[in-house]
């Protein structure tokens, strides 16, 4: 994602890569390696976890969705989209 929208020399990108991605990479490479137990979870796994915690899915009004789509189209990179499921 960052390669599509942010130049490599951008200081904010470098900060994100250092402080967020860098720590995760260091953890995988230097600390756990193949023994790493933390794995990304699928959407379905998160959905089950959230429902068990008592949260309920809410729908957005049509106007809210239309405004969000327009905002993304006008302000974000062309590869960012909003999809209704």
Secondary structure, DSSP 8 states (H G I E B T S, - for coil): -HHHHS-TT-HHHHHHIIIIIHHHHHIIIIIIGGG-------HHHHHHHHHHTT-------HHHHHHHHHHHHHHS-TT------
